[in-house]
Amino acid sequence: MKAIRCMDWGPPDSLVLQDLPGLVPGSGEVVVDVRAAGVNFPDVLTVQGKYQVRPPLPFTPGNEFAGVVRAVGDGVRAFAAGDRVIGFTRTGAFAEQALAPCDALMPMPPGMDFDTAASITLTYGTSHHAVVDRGALRAGETMLVLGAAGGVGLAAIEIGKAVGARVIAAASSDEKLDVCRAHGADVLINYSTEDLREALKAATGGKGPDVIYDPVGGPYSEPALRSIAWRGRLLVVGFAAGEIPKLPWNLMLLKGASVVGVFWGEFVRREPAANLAAMREMLGWMAEGKLKPLVSKRYALADTAQALNDMAERRVTGKVVIVP
């Protein structure tokens, strides 16, 4: 089988495409023929050795995929060859075959396509954990989403609307904001052309957002925090801008605000039952049409480096997938 391999830490262009032996499942494991693999910003960091978790070298990057079960190991009763499944693993998705423990898979809902199925675990899982669990967003509250046109940003917009909140989307271009509007955003802010604090003041009547969803970091975190409502919650999701902000602690004191960390991967490891319940809730919302993942581009396996570069340079709207 063909697989993308990270032989040493470096930029996406250092990845290589190799022919490897077919995978064989061990006890409790499943081998899946990958039909689509989701691309996420942590993939960019992982191949450079900059992510919180460093897999041993060499490895196949990519952690979310959808496909068809090829073979199952001893003790696997939940799946059989031919089943359509969604999977999430630490590594291994950017390949023609992926190996996963049985409990890292779930059945694909009837009627769902592979591209969509490969686009929901990390982005929607992260955003549900952030917005519903860590941020405790409630109906009638207001949430600001920074970097709103990215995969996790669009997911956060849709989840915010599903719980009955008012959502302000902030992004770097009018074209990206058009996508945010199509996914339910109530208010749009172009932070390349508008003063973020003034725009938030106008959009909230001076009250500020109750929840700030921040996967960007960099120069936008502090002005957003300065605008937060009393008892507001700033969700630290990631640092796509490349800079970890240094926030003045007195801002949290003055607003009675909380800064809340969001690490979905660790949540999945520590609280698998809670994550499974969240995924079931979201699949229900999808069936109701409340969540509509946007897959904006497909890449061949050989073009994985280009997909990661596009992600790193913030040229991606919604989700992109690799199709082996």
C-alpha angles and dihedrals in degrees: 000000000000121000139171110243132201105208096174137358112282147104121317091261089068092066117108134208111230140179109237134177115272115268122257120203120234126206110314092007134117131205114214130194100229114229096172135002124199120232118220136178092250087063089063091052095043096058089050093051091244100114125100090252121050114198117211114266132284103037144147110247127218128080111198125061147149127213149115124300110251101179140349130215130229115299097022109132102152096069139036136188110289097030117134109231145176117222141189123191137158091250142348107072100113094078143078089258132031130196119213139164112254093249091057091067135074131182118266111245114249113271096018116129123227095247092056093042090054091052105057112062103070102024099041092032091053093046095047091049089048101043103033103028109028098025097037089210111192135200111276095026124113124239128193115209116199118201084020099171095060124093097268091037095057090044090053091051092052094044091048090054091045090059092047102256131140110246129208113196120204121189141150102255141031090239091058091046090054087060090049091053090051089055094053109274112157099200129028127207124184102205091190091066104020134063102250097211094048092046091051091048090053094044095051102034089248094303097104130217119306092215129027116199107202121182091149111060115176118092098346102062098073099048088046092051091047087058098048121126124247108285089011124161124225110202113210102208103154149314108253090156088066096240127097105218122231104220124199107244093214089072090065090048095050094050098036083237132159130221107210126193120223119200107160096179092059090043089056091050096046101034108028094156092054091048092050090051090051092050091050091051091051094047086054090052089050091053088053091051094246094118120047114173113214115219104189101176143014125211131195117241090253089057096057092115090056091050091053092046091052089051092048092049092049095242092132125102116195111331135338126197139202114228113201 
